[in-house]
Amino acid sequence: MLANMFNGLVRAAYPPLCVSCGVETEAENGLCSDCWGDTYFIDGAICDSCGTPLIGEDMGDELICDSCTHAPPAWIQGRASVVYDGGGRRIILALKHGDRLDVVIPLAEWMIKSGADLLRKTDVIIPVPLHRSRLFTRKYNQAAALGNQIAKRTNIQTVPDLLIRTKRTKMQKGMSRNERLENQSDAIQVNPRFVQMIVDKNVLLIDDVMTTGATMSTCANECISAGAATVNTLVFARVARDE
């Protein structure tokens, strides 16, 4: 009884907030009705390689989008939870630039659901690295925060510092895929201290958002060159391709 009273007082003092917009909600780690309608969860037919949503119903087949057919990614399979638009975009911006580390738990839970089939065959979780100068500005690596939370909930090993950024790259907003690939050239490497932790292992790369996949490609290629058996990807949000 006392515990219920205490929980009630805590809830009254600190009511649950919408993960996206921050207004009060009824449930912990949830979305308000407006943001729920404005957040596009990826369900149904998807590209098995990059996770982009496809037109049509999910018939259980492994579908590949035109982009991945013409230019196969460096990894094998990819999954995403939401489309990077509307509520999904607001959540990412809040996490990246609004110090909203409180959204990591619900995002990790959604990602675990979206990537369940990949997590079952994962040996080690690796987050996309952040350059130390940006880490100083943001105070945390959002990909590592998501990776740590997913690892905690799935009992899968994670190595947050396996990949390191050796140079600060330009901001990639507005760049084409080729420009992004050039921007990432020689920018990410495997940390020699931890290289043995991915040799012959099935790696799952984690990031908050995927646009063209250039950063993930660089990370995947580095892991493969270091001896990883397979590389898959899991992100919270991705830009939907026009397929």
C-alpha positions as CSV (number, residue, x, y, z in Angstrom):
1,M,0.0,0.0,0.0
2,L,2.8,2.4,0.9
3,A,4.6,1.5,-2.3
4,N,1.5,2.3,-4.3
5,M,1.1,5.7,-2.5
6,F,4.8,6.5,-3.2
7,N,4.5,5.6,-6.8
8,G,1.4,7.7,-7.1
9,L,3.2,10.7,-5.6
10,V,6.1,10.2,-8.0
11,R,3.8,10.0,-10.9
12,A,2.0,13.1,-9.9
13,A,5.3,15.0,-9.5
14,Y,6.9,13.5,-12.6
15,P,4.1,12.5,-15.0
16,P,5.1,10.4,-18.0
17,L,5.9,12.5,-21.1
18,C,5.5,11.9,-24.8
19,V,8.8,10.6,-26.2
20,S,8.4,12.9,-29.2
21,C,6.9,16.2,-28.1
22,G,7.2,16.1,-24.3
23,V,3.6,16.6,-23.4
24,E,2.0,14.6,-20.6
25,T,0.9,11.1,-21.5
26,E,-0.9,8.2,-19.8
27,A,1.8,5.6,-20.3
28,E,5.5,5.6,-19.6
29,N,7.8,5.7,-22.7
30,G,4.9,6.3,-25.1
31,L,3.6,8.7,-27.6
32,C,0.7,11.2,-27.3
33,S,-2.2,10.6,-29.7
34,D,-1.0,13.4,-32.0
35,C,2.5,12.1,-32.3
36,W,1.4,8.5,-32.6
37,G,-0.5,9.5,-35.7
38,D,2.5,11.5,-37.0
39,T,5.1,8.7,-36.4
40,Y,5.3,6.2,-39.3
41,F,6.3,2.8,-37.9
42,I,7.8,0.5,-40.5
43,D,5.6,-2.5,-40.8
44,G,4.7,-4.9,-43.6
45,A,6.8,-5.3,-46.7
46,I,10.4,-4.0,-46.4
47,C,13.7,-4.3,-48.2
48,D,15.6,-7.1,-46.5
49,S,18.9,-5.4,-47.2
50,C,18.3,-1.8,-46.0
51,G,15.0,-1.9,-44.2
52,T,13.2,0.7,-46.3
53,P,9.4,0.2,-46.5
54,L,8.1,-1.1,-49.8
55,I,4.7,-0.9,-51.4
56,G,2.6,-4.0,-51.0
57,E,1.9,-6.7,-48.3
58,D,4.4,-8.7,-46.4
59,M,4.1,-12.2,-47.9
60,G,7.1,-13.6,-46.0
61,D,9.4,-13.3,-49.0
62,E,12.8,-11.6,-48.8
63,L,12.3,-8.5,-50.9
64,I,15.1,-6.2,-52.2
65,C,14.5,-2.6,-53.2
66,D,15.8,-1.3,-56.6
67,S,18.6,0.7,-54.9
68,C,20.0,-2.3,-53.1
69,T,19.6,-4.5,-56.2
70,H,21.6,-2.1,-58.4
71,A,24.1,-1.2,-55.6
72,P,24.2,-3.9,-52.9
73,P,25.2,-2.5,-49.5
74,A,28.3,-3.7,-47.7
75,W,26.2,-5.4,-45.0
76,I,23.7,-8.3,-45.5
77,Q,20.5,-7.4,-43.8
78,G,19.1,-4.1,-42.4
79,R,16.1,-3.1,-40.2
80,A,14.6,0.2,-39.0
81,S,11.7,1.0,-36.7
82,V,10.3,4.2,-38.1
83,V,10.5,6.5,-41.2
84,Y,12.6,9.6,-40.6
85,D,9.8,12.0,-40.9
86,G,7.2,13.7,-38.7
87,G,7.3,12.3,-35.1
88,G,10.3,10.0,-35.9
89,R,12.4,13.0,-37.0
90,R,11.4,15.0,-33.9
91,I,12.5,12.1,-31.7
92,I,15.9,11.8,-33.4
93,L,16.5,15.6,-33.2
94,A,15.5,15.5,-29.5
95,L,18.0,12.7,-28.8
96,K,20.8,14.2,-30.9
97,H,20.5,17.9,-30.0
98,G,18.1,18.2,-27.1
99,D,19.8,16.1,-24.4
100,R,16.8,13.8,-24.3
101,L,18.6,10.6,-23.1
102,D,15.3,9.6,-21.6
103,V,14.1,8.5,-25.0
104,V,16.8,5.9,-25.3
105,I,14.8,3.2,-23.4
106,P,11.7,3.4,-25.6
107,L,13.7,3.7,-28.8
108,A,15.8,0.6,-27.8
109,E,12.6,-1.3,-27.1
110,W,11.2,-0.5,-30.5
111,M,14.4,-1.4,-32.2
112,I,14.5,-4.7,-30.5
113,K,11.1,-5.5,-31.9
114,S,12.1,-4.3,-35.4
115,G,15.4,-6.2,-35.4
116,A,14.3,-9.4,-33.5
117,D,15.3,-11.7,-36.4
118,L,18.8,-10.1,-36.6
119,L,19.4,-10.0,-32.9
120,R,18.8,-13.8,-32.7
121,K,21.9,-14.3,-34.8
122,T,24.1,-11.5,-33.4
123,D,27.3,-12.1,-31.4
124,V,28.4,-8.6,-30.8
125,I,26.7,-5.1,-31.0
126,I,28.8,-2.3,-32.4
127,P,27.6,1.4,-32.4
128,V,28.5,3.8,-35.2
129,P,31.3,6.0,-33.6
130,L,31.2,9.8,-33.0
131,H,34.3,12.0,-33.3
132,R,35.6,13.2,-30.0
133,S,35.0,16.8,-30.9
134,R,31.3,16.1,-31.5
135,L,31.2,13.8,-28.4
136,F,32.4,16.8,-26.4
137,T,29.7,19.0,-27.8
138,R,26.8,16.5,-27.5
139,K,28.1,14.9,-24.2
140,Y,27.2,11.4,-25.4
141,N,27.2,9.2,-28.5
142,Q,23.5,8.5,-29.2
143,A,24.3,5.3,-31.2
144,A,26.3,4.0,-28.2
145,A,23.5,4.8,-25.8
146,L,21.1,2.8,-28.0
147,G,23.5,0.0,-28.4
148,N,24.1,-0.3,-24.6
149,Q,20.4,-0.4,-23.9
150,I,19.8,-3.0,-26.6
151,A,22.7,-5.1,-25.3
152,K,21.4,-4.8,-21.7
153,R,17.9,-6.1,-22.7
154,T,19.1,-8.9,-25.0
155,N,22.2,-10.1,-23.1
156,I,24.3,-9.6,-26.2
157,Q,27.9,-8.3,-25.9
158,T,28.6,-4.8,-27.0
159,V,31.9,-3.1,-27.7
160,P,31.2,0.7,-27.8
161,D,34.8,1.7,-28.7
162,L,35.5,-1.0,-31.4
163,L,35.0,1.6,-34.2
164,I,36.7,4.9,-33.9
165,R,36.6,8.1,-35.9
166,T,40.1,9.2,-36.9
167,K,39.1,12.5,-38.4
168,R,36.2,14.9,-38.1
169,T,34.0,14.8,-41.2
170,K,31.8,17.6,-42.6
171,M,28.1,17.7,-41.7
172,Q,26.4,15.5,-44.3
173,K,23.0,17.1,-44.6
174,G,22.3,17.8,-48.2
175,M,25.1,15.6,-49.5
176,S,24.5,12.9,-52.2
177,R,25.4,9.3,-51.4
178,N,28.7,9.6,-53.4
179,E,29.6,12.8,-51.6
180,R,28.8,11.1,-48.2
181,L,31.0,8.2,-49.1
182,E,33.9,10.5,-50.0
183,N,33.3,12.4,-46.8
184,Q,33.6,9.2,-44.8
185,S,36.7,8.0,-46.6
186,D,39.5,7.0,-44.1
187,A,37.4,8.6,-41.3
188,I,36.4,5.4,-39.5
189,Q,38.7,2.5,-38.4
190,V,38.6,-0.5,-36.2
191,N,40.3,0.1,-32.8
192,P,43.3,-2.3,-32.8
193,R,42.8,-2.9,-29.0
194,F,39.5,-4.7,-29.7
195,V,39.9,-6.2,-33.2
196,Q,39.9,-9.8,-31.9
197,M,36.4,-9.3,-30.4
198,I,34.8,-9.3,-33.9
199,V,37.0,-11.9,-35.7
200,D,34.6,-14.7,-37.0
201,K,31.7,-13.0,-35.2
202,N,28.3,-11.9,-36.4
203,V,28.2,-8.1,-36.0
204,L,25.2,-5.9,-35.7
205,L,25.9,-2.2,-36.3
206,I,23.6,0.3,-34.4
207,D,22.8,3.9,-35.3
208,D,20.0,6.3,-34.6
209,V,19.2,7.2,-38.2
210,M,20.2,6.1,-41.7
211,T,19.9,8.3,-44.8
212,T,21.9,7.0,-47.7
213,G,23.7,4.3,-45.8
214,A,27.2,5.8,-46.6
215,T,28.3,5.8,-42.9
216,M,27.0,2.3,-42.3
217,S,28.9,1.1,-45.5
218,T,32.1,2.5,-44.2
219,C,31.6,0.8,-40.8
220,A,30.6,-2.5,-42.3
221,N,33.6,-2.5,-44.7
222,E,35.9,-1.9,-41.7
223,C,34.4,-4.7,-39.7
224,I,34.6,-7.1,-42.6
225,S,38.2,-6.2,-43.3
226,A,39.0,-6.8,-39.7
227,G,37.6,-10.4,-39.9
228,A,33.9,-10.2,-39.0
229,A,31.9,-13.2,-40.3
230,T,28.8,-11.2,-41.1
231,V,27.6,-7.6,-40.7
232,N,23.9,-6.5,-40.3
233,T,22.5,-3.1,-39.4
234,L,19.7,-1.9,-37.1
235,V,18.6,1.8,-36.8
236,F,15.7,3.5,-35.1
237,A,14.8,5.7,-38.1
238,R,15.6,5.7,-41.8
239,V,14.9,7.9,-44.7
240,A,12.4,6.1,-46.9
241,R,13.5,5.4,-50.5
242,D,11.2,6.2,-53.3
243,E,10.7,2.6,-54.6
